[in-house]
């Protein structure tokens, strides 16, 4: 099996390490030749995706570049009958992603979007035995990203919300500069989400409130704490490996549909 990775920077380098663990033959593509030179000669390397697709029998393509280039690059792989996974956010506007999904379906291929947190120990092992009334979520980072935290950090929590609780609606977004407060609702509950770059402390956690109890989810340590004191620690499985393996073995449009819903909600506040 031969996989391609477009973009060998921060996230791309993590994919490459996991490809080796999983035993995949990886082709590296990056416009910056100096980044490619940092990798061993055993990898086939290209500065142009078109050349890599022409010369290599790539079966699965992963894209970890600037969000604006995700869909144009993905379309090149889909055109050749290759299943493609893009990093989040997959696009800047919903219509671009919607057209790409339709194109993939016509080509009998699959377009997926990275949802690494769905493979976290927390999400895989969470047990909620009653209706959820409220969710308070925080994703406060010490460092900075290259797009605003509404588009970047909030993305993780919103696809988790969608996965766990179904369709959601964003009702209000308060832009405080590097901090965004997001208010919304799922089918049966309310939620508050705060995201920030360059925060004074790291905080990645949820509090899920049900009629019976409060459940704390610590995403930084991948730990669940139930109100009765029961703690579920990380089970030792690597979430990126699990996500990559699932995409290769059982590709699905589910993540793209969730991403499309998120982009549609985002577009109400970024027009």
Secondary structure, 3 states (H helix, E strand, C coil): CEEEEECCCHHHHHHHHHHHHHCCEEEEECCCHHHHCCCCCCCEEECCHHHHHHHCCCCEEEECCCHHHHHHHHHHHHHCCCEEEECCCCCCCHHHHHHHHHHHHHCCCCEEECCHHHHCHHHHHCCCCCCEEEEEEEEECCCCCCCCCCCCHHHHHHHHHHHHHCCEEEEEEEECCCEEEEEEEECCCEEEEEEECCCCCCEEEEEEEECCCEEEEECCCCEEECCCCCEECCCCCCHHHHHHHHHHHCCCCHHHHHHHHHHHHHHHHHC
